[in-house]
Amino acid sequence: MAELTLDECKKQMLERFKLIVKYWVNESRVTNIEEKVRGAVFSILAELDGESSDLPAFIVAPRPHPDAMQYRKNKGKDWWPETPDVETDLAGDLHHQFAEIYDGTE
């Protein structure tokens, strides 16, 4: 037994999200597509909040592009705060990895 690698963490999280999608697709008590999507999003957010026995809570923090502050200032908009890098950050390419897991192309 050992600490999970970042790749193993990503895979477990994305596999859990895949199960959530499958659950809401097959949930017969909810027929409205908006309610199904809402249920899936709510379930994923609950997972990130640590409301699961399979996954821990996750840190969700903004990581803006280096040019974002100046760009938003130039547009007269407030900007997102910078967040220090975290060694165990799972973000980055998650949407592509989810597609691979979901589509079975992994």
Contact map, one row per residue, 1 for C-alpha under 8 A:
1110000000000000000000000000000000000000000000000000000000000000000000000000000000000000000000000000000000
1111000000000000000000000000000000000000000000000000000000000000000000000000000000000000000000000000000000
1111100000000000000000000000000000000000000000000000000000000000000000000000000000000000000000000000000000
0111111110000000000000000000000000000000000000000000000000000000000000000000000000000000000000000000000000
0011111110000000000000000000000000000000000000000000000000000000000000000000000000000000000000000000000000
0001111111000000000000000000000000000000000000000000000000000000000000000000000000000001110000000000000000
0001111111100000000000000000000000000000000000000000000000000000000000000000000000000000000000000000000000
0001111111110000000000000000000000000000000000000000000000000000000000000000000000000000000000000000000000
0001111111111000000000000000000000000000000000000000000000000000000000000000000000000000010000000000000000
0000011111111100000000000000000000000000000000000000000000000000000000000000000000000000010001000000000000
0000001111111110000000000000000000000000000000000000000000000000000000000000000000000000000000000000000000
0000000111111111000000000000000000000000000000000000000000000000000000000000000000000000000000000000000000
0000000011111111100000000000000000000000000000000000001000000000000000000000000000000000000000000000000000
0000000001111111110000000000000000000000000000000000000000000000000000000000000000000000000001001100100000
0000000000111111111000000000000000000000000000000000000000000000000000000000000000000000000000000100110000
0000000000011111111100000000000000000000000000000000000000000000000000000000000000000000000000000000000000
0000000000001111111110000000000000000000000100000000000000000000000000000000000000000000000000000000000000
0000000000000111111111000000000000000000000000000000000000000000000000000000000000000000000000000100110000
0000000000000011111111100000000000000000000000000000000000000000000000000000000000000000000000000000000000
0000000000000001111111110000000000000001001100000000000000000000000000000000000000000000000000000000000000
0000000000000000111111111000000000000001000000000000000000000000000000000000000000000000000000000000000000
0000000000000000011111111100000000000000000000000000000000000000000000000000000000000000000000000000000000
0000000000000000001111111110000000000000000000000000000000000000000000000000000000000000000000000000000000
0000000000000000000111111110000000011011000000000000000000000000000000000000000000000000000000000000000000
0000000000000000000011111110000000010000000000000000000000000000000000000000000000000000000000000000000000
0000000000000000000001111111000000000000000000000000000000000000000000000000000000000000000000000000000000
0000000000000000000000111111111000010000000000000000000000000000000000000000000000000000000000000000000000
0000000000000000000000000111111000000000000000000000000000000000000000000000000000000000000000000000000000
0000000000000000000000000011111000000000000000000000000000000000000000000000000000000000000000000000000000
0000000000000000000000000011111100110000000000000000000000000000000000000000000000000000000000000000000000
0000000000000000000000000011111110110000000000000000000000000000000000000000000000000000000000000000000000
0000000000000000000000000000011111110000000000000000000000000000000000000000000000000000000000000000000000
0000000000000000000000000000001111111000000000000000000000000000000000000000000000000000000000000000000000
0000000000000000000000000000000111111100000000000000000000000000000000000000000000000000000000000000000000
0000000000000000000000000000011111111110000000000000000000000000000000000000000000000000000000000000000000
0000000000000000000000011010011111111111000000000000000000000000000000000000000000000000000000000000000000
0000000000000000000000010000000011111111100000000000000000000000000000000000000000000000000000000000000000
0000000000000000000000000000000001111111110000000000000000000000000000000000000000000000000000000000000000
0000000000000000000000010000000000111111111000000000000000000000000000000000000000000000000000000000000000
0000000000000000000110010000000000011111111100000000000000000000000000000000000000000000000000000000000000
0000000000000000000000000000000000001111111110000000000000000000000000000000000000000000000000000000000000
0000000000000000000000000000000000000111111111000000000000000000000000000000000000000000000000000000000000
0000000000000000000100000000000000000011111111100000000000000000000000000000000000000000000000000000000000
0000000000000000100100000000000000000001111111110000000000000000000000000000000000000000000000000000000000
0000000000000000000000000000000000000000111111111000000000000000000000000000000000000000000000000000000000
0000000000000000000000000000000000000000011111111111000000000000000000000000000000000000000000000000000000
0000000000000000000000000000000000000000001111111111001110000000000000000000000000000000000000000000000000
0000000000000000000000000000000000000000000111111110001111100000000000000000000000000000000000000000000000
0000000000000000000000000000000000000000000011111110000111000000000000000000000000000000000000000000000000
0000000000000000000000000000000000000000000001111111101111000000000000000000000000000000000000000000000000
0000000000000000000000000000000000000000000001111111101110000000000000000000000000000000000000000000000000
0000000000000000000000000000000000000000000001100111111100000000000000000000000000000000000000000000000000
0000000000000000000000000000000000000000000000000111111100000000000000000000000000000000000000000000000000
0000000000000000000000000000000000000000000000000001111100000000000000000000000000000000000000000000000000
0000000000001000000000000000000000000000000000110111111110000000000000000000000000000000000000000000000000
0000000000000000000000000000000000000000000000111111111111000000000000000000000000000000000000000000000000
0000000000000000000000000000000000000000000000111110001111100000000000000000000000000000000000000000000000
0000000000000000000000000000000000000000000000011100000111110000000000000000000000000000000000000000000000
0000000000000000000000000000000000000000000000010000000011111000000000000000000000000000000000000000000000
0000000000000000000000000000000000000000000000000000000001111100000000000000000000000000000000000000000000
0000000000000000000000000000000000000000000000000000000000111110000000000000000000100000000000000000000000
0000000000000000000000000000000000000000000000000000000000011111000000000000000111100000000000000000000000
0000000000000000000000000000000000000000000000000000000000001111100000000000000011100000000000000000000000
0000000000000000000000000000000000000000000000000000000000000111110110000000000111000000000000000000000000
0000000000000000000000000000000000000000000000000000000000000011111100000000000000000000000000000000000000
0000000000000000000000000000000000000000000000000000000000000001111110000000000000000000000000000000000000
0000000000000000000000000000000000000000000000000000000000000000111111100000000000000000000000000000000000
0000000000000000000000000000000000000000000000000000000000000001111111110000001000000000000000000000000000
0000000000000000000000000000000000000000000000000000000000000001011111111000001100000000000000000000000000
0000000000000000000000000000000000000000000000000000000000000000001111111100000000000000000000000000000000
0000000000000000000000000000000000000000000000000000000000000000001111111110000000000000000000000000000000
0000000000000000000000000000000000000000000000000000000000000000000111111111111000000000000000000000000000
0000000000000000000000000000000000000000000000000000000000000000000011111111111000000000000000000000000000
0000000000000000000000000000000000000000000000000000000000000000000001111111100000000000000000000000000000
0000000000000000000000000000000000000000000000000000000000000000000000111111100000000000000000000000000000
0000000000000000000000000000000000000000000000000000000000000000000000011111110000000000000000000000000000
0000000000000000000000000000000000000000000000000000000000000000000000011111111000000000000000000000000000
0000000000000000000000000000000000000000000000000000000000000000000000011001111100000000000000000000000000
0000000000000000000000000000000000000000000000000000000000000000000110011000111110000000000000000000000000
0000000000000000000000000000000000000000000000000000000000000101000010000000011111000000000000000000000000
0000000000000000000000000000000000000000000000000000000000000111000000000000001111100000000000000000000000
0000000000000000000000000000000000000000000000000000000000000111000000000000000111110000000000000000000000
0000000000000000000000000000000000000000000000000000000000001110000000000000000011111000000000000000000000
0000000000000000000000000000000000000000000000000000000000000000000000000000000001111100000000000000000000
0000000000000000000000000000000000000000000000000000000000000000000000000000000000111110100000000000000000
0000000000000000000000000000000000000000000000000000000000000000000000000000000000011111100000000000000000
0000000000000000000000000000000000000000000000000000000000000000000000000000000000001111100000000000000000
0000010000000000000000000000000000000000000000000000000000000000000000000000000000000111110000000000000000
0000010000000000000000000000000000000000000000000000000000000000000000000000000000001111111000000000000000
0000010011000000000000000000000000000000000000000000000000000000000000000000000000000001111101000000000000
0000000000000000000000000000000000000000000000000000000000000000000000000000000000000000111111000000000000
0000000000000000000000000000000000000000000000000000000000000000000000000000000000000000011111000000000000
0000000000000000000000000000000000000000000000000000000000000000000000000000000000000000001111111000000000
0000000001000100000000000000000000000000000000000000000000000000000000000000000000000000011111111100000000
0000000000000000000000000000000000000000000000000000000000000000000000000000000000000000000011111110000000
0000000000000000000000000000000000000000000000000000000000000000000000000000000000000000000011111111000000
0000000000000100000000000000000000000000000000000000000000000000000000000000000000000000000011111111100001
0000000000000110010000000000000000000000000000000000000000000000000000000000000000000000000001111111110000
0000000000000000000000000000000000000000000000000000000000000000000000000000000000000000000000111111111000
0000000000000000000000000000000000000000000000000000000000000000000000000000000000000000000000011111111111
0000000000000110010000000000000000000000000000000000000000000000000000000000000000000000000000001111111111
0000000000000010010000000000000000000000000000000000000000000000000000000000000000000000000000000111111110
0000000000000000000000000000000000000000000000000000000000000000000000000000000000000000000000000011111111
0000000000000000000000000000000000000000000000000000000000000000000000000000000000000000000000000001111111
0000000000000000000000000000000000000000000000000000000000000000000000000000000000000000000000000001111111
0000000000000000000000000000000000000000000000000000000000000000000000000000000000000000000000001001101111
